Amino acid sequence: MSKYPAGTVAWAFDPTDAHDERPVIILSHENRPFSSVECTVMCLGTGAKNYDHYAPELENECLSGISFASTTYLMPWALYTIPPGAIQTGKARGELTEKGERLVKKALITLFSV
C-alpha cells in the first residue's frame, strides 16, 4: 500500500456522501499512527463559495501535476479520516505548491478563529 505525503491532491470516494467522488488534500498519512487503516483529508468543492464559511479558491498556481476544470475551493470544515483504500489510484493526482500549502494552513487556522 502506498502512503501519501501531506499535500497530495487526489480523488477519493466522497466522505461527505454528497457525490460519488471528490478531490481531497491529504493532510496526514505517511507520518501518523495507524496509517495502514486511516489518513486525514480536507475536502475540496466547487460550490463551497456559497456557504457562510471561509472557503478560499484553490487557484492553479497552488497546484502541481493536477488541475481542475471548474473553480475549486478549500472546505476547511470538511476534515475527515478515511481509509487509504478510499483514495482512487487510477485518477489524476498532484500536490500542493508552496503557495498552496500556505493557503491550506491559513484555512486550517481559521477554524480556531472567533
JOHU-V154321 format. One record per pair of residues at least 24 apart in sequence whose ideal C-beta (glycine too) atoms are under 10 Angstrom apart, sorted by sequence separation. I is the first residue (numbers start at 1). J is the second residue. If there is no record, write none. Layout:
I_J ; I_J
This chain:
4_28 ; 5_29 ; 6_30 ; 19_43 ; 22_46 ; 44_68 ; 46_70 ; 47_71 ; 48_72 ; 49_73 ; 51_75 ; 53_77 ; 68_92 ; 4_29 ; 5_30 ; 6_31 ; 18_43 ; 45_70 ; 46_71 ; 48_73 ; 53_78 ; 66_91 ; 67_92 ; 3_29 ; 4_30 ; 5_31 ; 6_32 ; 15_41 ; 19_45 ; 46_72 ; 47_73 ; 48_74 ; 51_77 ; 66_92 ; 68_94 ; 74_100 ; 2_29 ; 3_30 ; 12_39 ; 16_43 ; 18_45 ; 19_46 ; 45_72 ; 46_73 ; 48_75 ; 65_92 ; 66_93 ; 67_94 ; 76_103 ; 2_30 ; 3_31 ; 15_43 ; 44_72 ; 45_73 ; 47_75 ; 48_76 ; 65_93 ; 66_94 ; 76_104 ; 3_32 ; 12_41 ; 14_43 ; 16_45 ; 18_47 ; 44_73 ; 45_74 ; 48_77 ; 65_94 ; 66_95 ; 74_103 ; 79_108 ; 43_73 ; 44_74 ; 45_75 ; 48_78 ; 64_94 ; 65_95 ; 66_96 ; 74_104 ; 76_106 ; 77_107 ; 4_35 ; 8_39 ; 10_41 ; 12_43 ; 14_45 ; 43_74 ; 44_75 ; 63_94 ; 64_95 ; 76_107 ; 3_35 ; 9_41 ; 42_74 ; 43_75 ; 63_95 ; 64_96 ; 65_97 ; 74_106 ; 75_107 ; 76_108 ; 79_111 ; 3_36 ; 6_39 ; 8_41 ; 9_42 ; 11_44 ; 25_58 ; 42_75 ; 43_76 ; 45_78 ; 63_96 ; 64_97 ; 74_107 ; 76_109 ; 77_110 ; 1_35 ; 6_40 ; 42_76 ; 43_77 ; 44_78 ; 62_96 ; 63_97 ; 64_98 ; 73_107 ; 74_108 ; 76_110 ; 77_111 ; 1_36 ; 4_39 ; 9_44 ; 23_58 ; 42_77 ; 43_78 ; 62_97 ; 76_111 ; 1_37 ; 3_39 ; 42_78 ; 43_79 ; 61_97 ; 62_98 ; 63_99 ; 64_100 ; 74_110 ; 4_41 ; 41_78 ; 42_79 ; 43_80 ; 60_97 ; 61_98 ; 62_99 ; 63_100 ; 25_63 ; 41_79 ; 42_80 ; 58_96 ; 59_97 ; 61_99 ; 62_100 ; 40_79 ; 41_80 ; 43_82 ; 61_100 ; 62_101 ; 23_63 ; 40_80 ; 41_81 ; 59_99 ; 60_100 ; 62_102 ; 39_80 ; 40_81 ; 41_82 ; 59_100 ; 62_103 ; 38_80 ; 39_81 ; 40_82 ; 58_100 ; 62_104 ; 23_66 ; 38_81 ; 39_82 ; 37_81 ; 38_82 ; 39_83 ; 59_103 ; 23_68 ; 37_82 ; 38_83 ; 39_84 ; 41_86 ; 58_103 ; 37_83 ; 38_84 ; 41_87 ; 57_103 ; 58_104 ; 34_81 ; 36_83 ; 37_84 ; 39_86 ; 56_103 ; 36_84 ; 37_85 ; 38_86 ; 39_87 ; 56_104 ; 9_58 ; 23_72 ; 25_74 ; 32_81 ; 35_84 ; 58_107 ; 22_72 ; 25_75 ; 56_106 ; 24_75 ; 56_107 ; 27_79 ; 54_106 ; 55_107 ; 9_62 ; 22_75 ; 27_80 ; 28_81 ; 29_82 ; 54_107 ; 9_63 ; 24_78 ; 25_79 ; 27_81 ; 53_107 ; 56_110 ; 9_64 ; 11_66 ; 24_79 ; 29_84 ; 54_109 ; 55_110 ; 9_65 ; 10_66 ; 22_78 ; 24_80 ; 26_82 ; 54_110 ; 7_64 ; 8_65 ; 9_66 ; 53_110 ; 54_111 ; 8_66 ; 9_67 ; 24_82 ; 26_84 ; 29_87 ; 53_111 ; 9_68 ; 16_75 ; 54_113 ; 18_78 ; 26_87 ; 16_78 ; 24_86 ; 42_104 ; 9_72 ; 15_78 ; 24_87 ; 14_78 ; 15_79 ; 16_80 ; 15_80 ; 21_86 ; 42_107 ; 14_80 ; 15_81 ; 42_108 ; 15_82 ; 21_88 ; 26_93 ; 12_80 ; 14_82 ; 15_83 ; 23_91 ; 13_82 ; 23_92 ; 26_95 ; 12_82 ; 13_83 ; 21_91 ; 23_93 ; 25_95 ; 26_96 ; 12_83 ; 15_86 ; 23_94 ; 25_96 ; 12_84 ; 13_85 ; 14_86 ; 12_85 ; 13_86 ; 12_86 ; 13_87 ; 11_86 ; 12_87 ; 13_88 ; 25_100 ; 10_86 ; 11_87 ; 12_88 ; 25_101 ; 10_87 ; 11_88 ; 27_104 ; 10_88 ; 11_89 ; 8_87 ; 10_89 ; 11_90 ; 12_91 ; 25_104 ; 4_84 ; 11_91 ; 3_84 ; 10_91 ; 11_92 ; 27_108 ; 2_84 ; 10_92 ; 11_93 ; 25_107 ; 1_84 ; 4_87 ; 9_92 ; 10_93 ; 1_85 ; 9_93 ; 10_94 ; 2_87 ; 8_93 ; 9_94 ; 10_95 ; 8_94 ; 9_95 ; 2_89 ; 7_94 ; 8_95 ; 9_96 ; 7_95 ; 8_96 ; 4_93 ; 6_95 ; 7_96 ; 5_95 ; 6_96 ; 7_97 ; 4_95 ; 7_98 ; 9_100 ; 7_100 ; 7_101 ; 6_101 ; 7_104 ; 6_104
